[in-house]
């Protein structure tokens, strides 16, 4: 499978079983009136299996498989509980704990990110 085929496959899968989420980027100094910009991204949200709960993965964490071509200028996504990048899933703002930009890369072309999200 080449990168174009992988991208087409991911697009078809996410069109069928994915959902729109928001990647929210905050700007400026932290506080109640902090400015932010929202970008709608297509994603598939899945839970981790009990066998996956090792290292930095905690019970309740989820994985968001997000098409990179829906993220535009937001790349790179900056992970961390106190980072300026958050995800909004089903109306709830949650932290992006980790970003995997290797698993869904085909021949050097990034197709999708796997985000570990918490909250």
Secondary structure by P-SEA (a helix, b strand, c coil): ccaaaaaaaaaaaaaacbbbbbbccccccccccccbbbbbbbbbbbbbccccccccccccbbbbbcccccccccccccccccccbbbbcccbbbbbcccccccccccccccbbbbbccc
